[in-house]
Amino acid sequence: MNDKKLPRLSRANTTMALRTLAVAKLIKDRIREAESQARTYLAETAMTPGERLIATTDDGDAVATVSLSKPSFVGGLVVSDPVAFARWCEAHGIDHHGRPSVEFPEWFTGKDNLRAIVEDAGGEMPDGLEDTLVERKPSLRVSQTQDQSTRLLAEFITSAALLEAATLVDGDAQ
């Protein structure tokens, strides 16, 4: 459990603990919605992949860096059925350098070589190959130093001010 010493049992402490949880829930719910809207807005409207922007206070002090990653790809062409792929290669005059057990050399099943085989075949997907390429959406990351945290908290003293600051506005507000 927690090594910190808990306050003594009292009605006042119980009331404050309950109130703290109620306020925490309110703030988390509001912030979750505001964060979702802000992330969607920045990622889909205001930023381009690879861009970094600085969040500032009204006085221009930096309070965080927000960056939107470039999309990335995972997967690609893989040999899903070595026997079928070997037959296809043989039917198309490609020496796959496989052994009767149909174990291909590592270089032959590399993504670049498999892509070249598909291109050389006019885009035809060989038997035994599968394209597992999937594009990952850009991700948005917010980073903040301790100094930036302190500056941000100094600007928004109350929870209400924090929640108000976290609300997007309609239209083209300055």
C-alpha positions in Angstrom: 0.0 0.0 0.0 1.0 3.7 0.4 3.9 4.4 2.7 2.7 8.0 3.4 1.0 8.5 6.7 -2.8 9.1 6.3 -4.6 11.9 8.1 -6.4 11.0 11.2 -10.0 9.7 10.9 -12.4 12.6 11.2 -15.6 13.9 9.7 -13.8 16.9 8.2 -11.1 14.7 6.5 -13.8 12.3 5.2 -15.8 15.3 3.8 -12.7 16.7 2.2 -11.7 13.4 0.7 -15.2 12.9 -0.8 -15.2 16.5 -2.1 -11.7 15.9 -3.6 -12.9 12.9 -5.5 -16.0 14.7 -6.7 -13.9 17.6 -8.0 -11.3 15.3 -9.5 -14.0 13.4 -11.4 -15.5 16.7 -12.7 -12.1 18.0 -13.8 -11.1 14.7 -15.4 -14.4 14.4 -17.3 -14.2 17.9 -18.6 -10.5 17.7 -19.4 -10.9 14.4 -21.2 -13.5 15.9 -23.5 -11.5 19.1 -24.0 -8.3 17.2 -24.7 -10.1 15.0 -27.2 -11.4 18.0 -29.1 -8.1 19.8 -29.0 -6.1 16.7 -30.2 -8.6 16.1 -33.0 -8.6 19.8 -34.0 -4.8 20.0 -34.1 -4.2 16.7 -35.8 -6.8 17.1 -38.4 -7.1 20.8 -39.0 -4.3 23.0 -37.6 -1.1 21.0 -37.9 0.7 19.0 -40.6 2.5 15.8 -39.9 6.1 16.5 -38.7 5.2 19.9 -37.4 6.0 21.2 -33.8 4.2 24.0 -32.2 4.7 25.8 -28.9 1.8 26.3 -26.5 2.1 29.7 -24.7 0.5 31.7 -22.0 -1.2 35.0 -22.8 2.1 36.7 -22.0 3.9 34.5 -24.6 5.7 32.2 -22.2 6.2 28.7 -23.5 4.2 26.1 -21.5 4.5 23.0 -23.7 5.7 21.7 -27.1 3.1 19.9 -29.2 4.3 17.7 -32.1 2.5 15.7 -34.7 4.4 12.7 -35.9 4.5 11.8 -39.6 2.4 8.7 -40.6 4.4 5.5 -40.5 3.8 2.1 -42.0 4.0 -1.3 -40.5 3.9 -4.6 -42.1 4.4 -5.1 -45.9 4.7 -8.1 -48.2 5.4 -11.4 -46.4 5.5 -14.9 -47.5 2.4 -16.5 -46.1 2.6 -19.8 -48.1 6.2 -20.7 -49.1 5.1 -23.7 -51.2 2.6 -21.7 -53.2 5.1 -18.8 -53.6 7.8 -21.2 -54.8 5.4 -22.7 -57.4 4.5 -19.2 -58.6 8.1 -18.1 -58.8 8.9 -21.2 -60.9 5.9 -20.6 -63.2 7.2 -17.1 -63.8 10.8 -18.0 -64.4 12.1 -16.6 -61.1 14.9 -18.5 -59.4 13.9 -18.3 -55.7 17.0 -20.0 -54.5 14.9 -22.2 -52.3 15.7 -25.7 -51.3 13.2 -28.6 -51.7 12.0 -27.9 -48.2 11.2 -24.4 -49.5 13.2 -22.4 -47.1 14.0 -19.1 -48.9 17.2 -17.2 -48.2 16.6 -14.3 -45.9 17.5 -11.7 -48.6 14.9 -13.3 -51.0 12.0 -12.8 -48.6 13.1 -9.3 -47.7 10.5 -6.6 -48.2 12.5 -4.8 -51.0 13.0 -8.0 -53.0 9.3 -9.1 -52.6 8.2 -5.7 -53.7 10.5 -5.9 -56.8 9.0 -9.3 -57.6 5.5 -7.9 -57.5 6.5 -4.9 -59.6 8.2 -7.1 -62.2 5.1 -9.2 -62.4 3.1 -6.1 -63.3 1.6 -5.7 -59.9 0.2 -9.3 -59.8 0.3 -10.6 -56.2 2.1 -14.0 -56.3 0.5 -17.0 -54.8 1.8 -17.4 -51.3 2.5 -13.7 -50.7 0.3 -11.5 -48.5 0.5 -7.7 -48.2 0.2 -6.8 -44.5 1.2 -3.1 -45.0 -0.9 -0.8 -42.7 -0.5 2.9 -42.3 -0.4 4.2 -38.8 -2.1 7.5 -38.2 0.2 10.4 -37.1 0.3 10.7 -33.3 0.2 13.9 -31.3 2.6 14.3 -28.4 2.7 17.0 -25.7 5.9 17.5 -23.7 6.4 19.9 -20.9 9.2 20.9 -18.6 8.8 21.5 -14.9 9.4 25.2 -15.5 6.6 25.3 -18.1 4.2 23.5 -15.7 4.9 26.1 -13.1 4.3 28.9 -15.5 1.1 27.4 -16.7 -0.3 26.9 -13.2 0.6 30.4 -12.3 -1.5 31.7 -15.2 -4.6 29.5 -14.3 -5.0 29.8 -10.5 -8.4 28.3 -10.3 -9.9 25.0 -11.6 -12.6 27.1 -13.3 -9.9 29.1 -15.1 -8.2 25.9 -16.2 -11.4 24.5 -17.6 -12.3 27.7 -19.4 -8.8 27.8 -20.9 -9.3 24.2 -22.1 -12.4 24.9 -24.1 -12.2 25.4 -27.9 -14.2 28.3 -29.3 -16.5 28.3 -32.4 -15.6 30.5 -35.3 -12.4 32.4 -36.0 -11.6 33.9 -32.6 -8.3 35.6 -32.1 
